[in-house]
Amino acid sequence: MRVGVVGAGTMGAGIAQTFATAGHDVTMVDVADAQLARGMKAIAASLAKLEEKGALPAAASDIAARVRATTDIAALAGAELVVEAAFEDPAIKQELFATLDRVTKSDAILASNTSSISIDGLAARTARPARVVGMHFMNPVPLMRLVEVVRGERTSDETLAAIVDLAKRLGKTPVVSADRPGFIANRVLMPMINEAFLVLGEKVGTAEDIDTVMTLGMNHPIGPLRLADLIGLDVCLAIMDVLARDLGSAKYAPAPDLRRLVGEGRLGRKTGRGVYEYR
Ligand code: NAD
């Protein structure tokens, strides 16, 4: 299958790698050349690690060669499926869906990896709402088994079935969610992460204390603050903003410390510094 991926960041690169590993031809598009270079480097590094573990179905170099990088979105003209993984910003995604609707074949499926933004709102920017769906991968994409498949109001049964089937063929377990803010994953996860920032801000405990309570006390594999650094604090903040606005409850207001760290450019692992330091 010819697959387009829009965005070469943390998720876009992982999604491109996952499709290429399953034998698909991938075109990865980004507005920034530097991000494309960074994405291709991340794919090569991840494939090298997986190859060492004997976890790849083909040579890492052959898989990497299935991914093409470009800043020209018109290169997606021949794609049968596009997975959008640009910034978690409703205006950017809506604009992108209008563009993708113009540049791709009319029967291509347009999927978004959005963590929280309405699929119906994206579908409304296209002339093919039945072929618009959420395909929400988890980070790191090559390793995490869940894919949340988000069914918009107008997503057809055929589109939903095709994406559920495709997720299985990628070796993932699909779970279908209704198109409600944050879907299932982030409606449950993000308020917990946000609460951890409130607890940190109130000095109830240190970051290490909070993460240790949740790992050792609750058997979570990773604490909420380390997980926030892995996800990206800007992504966490954007999701809380969507939950607060679209669910209309003050209980989803982003924690001041989360907003402050993002304002300081401390976005987590990807910038070397978030709650914790990574250099
Ligand atoms: P990121 O900031 O690492 O990457 C986003 C990329 O999109 C950047 O390379 C940027 O240059 C590019 N971009 C922005 N506007 C664009 C446009 N108009 N056209 C093409 N490229 C554009 O972000 P990320 O963490 O990879 O998140 C991407 C999406 O995946 C978001 O919707 C996010 O909510 C979702 N998501 C993130 C995670 C996570 O753990 N980080 C998990 C699941 C879903």
Boltz pocket constraint, residues with backbone or C-beta under 6 A from the ligand:
constraints:
  - pocket:
      binder: B
      contacts: [[A, 6], [A, 7], [A, 8], [A, 9], [A, 10], [A, 11], [A, 12], [A, 29], [A, 30], [A, 31], [A, 32], [A, 35], [A, 84], [A, 85], [A, 86], [A, 87], [A, 88], [A, 89], [A, 92], [A, 96], [A, 113], [A, 114], [A, 115], [A, 116], [A, 136], [A, 137], [A, 138], [A, 139], [A, 230], [A, 231], [A, 232], [A, 235]]
      max_distance: 6.0
